[in-house]
Amino acid sequence: MPSTVADNPVINPLEINEDYIHVVAALIWHRQNRQQFLIAQRQKGRHLEDYWEFPGGKLEVNESPWQGLRRELHEEINIRPTSAVPYLQVYYRYPDRNILLDTWLVEDYLGEIKPCEQQALAWIELTQIDSYRFPPADVPILEAIKCNATT
C-alpha cells in the first residue's frame, strides 16, 4: 500500500497566517538495528484512521514542542525522551484541518517502547516504506529520511 502523495506541503515554514494544529512527532531509530525506525498505526475513529505515522500527537495549550514530545511519547509508547533535536517541520492543509507536523529526532530515551493506547507499532526499514500508508504530511519527512540515509 503506497504512501499518499503530499500536495503542496510547506517545509520548515517561517510564518503561518492561518489556524492550524501543532503536532509533534518522533523519529526513533532502533537501538540495536540502526536501519529500522518506529512507526505507529492511527486508531479507528481518528482522522486518517489506520494510516501509519511517527509516534506523537497534538500540543496542549501553552506547551512547548519539547514538553509535548515528552508527554505524548510517555502516554503513547511508554518512553521519556532525554535527548532530541528538531528534524523537520511540515505544514500541510488537509480538507478539514491544517497541521504543522513538528518532527524531532529522538537520540536517547528512558523506558521500554510498548503501545499504551492499543495501537499497532512496527519497526521498519527504509525499503519497507512503500508497504505502509502514511498521511500526506509525513511524506516529505520520509523523503528526507531516505535522502539522509543515502548521503
N, C-alpha and C positions, 0 to 999 in steps of 0.2 A: 504494500500500500504506500505509494509515494507521498511525500510531504506536499502540503498545499502550497501553491505558488503565492509569494508575497507581492502584492501590487502596491507600488509606491511607498515602501516603508521609508522613514526618515532615520538615518543612522546618526547617533550622537547629536541630537538636536541642541542648538544653542538656546532656543526660546520656543515656548509653546503658548499660543494665544487662544486656547480653547479649553473646555473642560476635558479632563482625562482621569483615568485611574492609574495610579502609580503602583506598579507591580515589581517586586524584587524576586530574582531567581538565581539559583546557584549552579555553576558548572563545577562538578565534583569528579575528579579523576580517581579511579580505583587505586587504593594504596599499594596493592601487590601487582596489579597489571595496569600500568600507566597508559595502555592502549584503550581502556574502557572508561566511559563516563556514565553517570547515573541519570536516568530519566524516570518520570512518574506518569501514570495514566490518570487523566482527569476523570472524576467520578460522574456517575449518572446524575442527571438533573442540573448540572452546571453548564455554563457557557462552554461550548466546544467539548461536550462530554465525549469520553473515550479517546480523545486525542492524547498524544504523549507530549510531555513538556519537561522543562527543567524544574526541579523542586523549588517551591517558594510560594508567594502569594501577595495579596494586597497590603500596602502600608496602612496603618491606622493613623488617625488624626494626630499631628504633632510628633510623629515617629520618624526618626532618621532612617535612611536606607540600611545602615548597619544594624540598627536596633530591630528593624523589621525583618531583616535577613535572619538574625539570630532567633527571633521569636518564631518566625514561620518554619525554619528548619527544625527547631525543637518540637513544635506542635505537629509537624507533618512527618518527619523522618527520625526523630529522637536524637538529634545531634546538636551540639553547640559549637558553632564556628569560633575558632580562636584567632585565625588569621585569614583574611580575604582581601582581594584587591578588585576594584571595578574592572570589568571586562569590556562590555559593550552595552550601549543603550539603543533601543529601537522604539521609535514612535510609530504606532500603527492605528489606522482608522478602520474599525470594523463597522458594518452597517448599523449596529445598535450601540456601540461604545467606542471610545478612543482609549488606548492604553500606552503608557510609557513602560516598556519592559526593560528593567534596570538589572543587567546580569553581572554577577560577581564570580570571580574565580576563587573558590574556597581552597586555600592552601593547607589548612590544618583544622582539625575539629576534635572535640571530646565526645565520647559516646559511640554506640554501635548503630549503624544505619539499619532501621527497620520501619515498616509502614505503621503509622499511628492512626491513620484515617481510613483504613481498609482499602487503600489504593494499591494498585499493582506497581511494583518497582522493577526496573531492569537495568543491568549494566550492559551497555552496547559499545561496539567499536565503530569507528567512522565508516567502515564498509557496510554496516548494517542500517545506516540512517534511512535509506530508501525503503526499508521494510516496515517503517513506522510512519504513522500520520501525525504530523506536528502542526500546531497553529501557524498561520501565516507570519505572525510577529516573530516566531522562533527561527524562521528560515534564514534570515541574514546572520544570526548567531551561529547556526550550524555551518553556514558557508565560511564564516570567519574561522571556526574551529578547523575545518578542512584545510583552509589556506595556511593557517599557522602550523598545522601538522606537516605540511609539505615543504615548509621553508626552513 
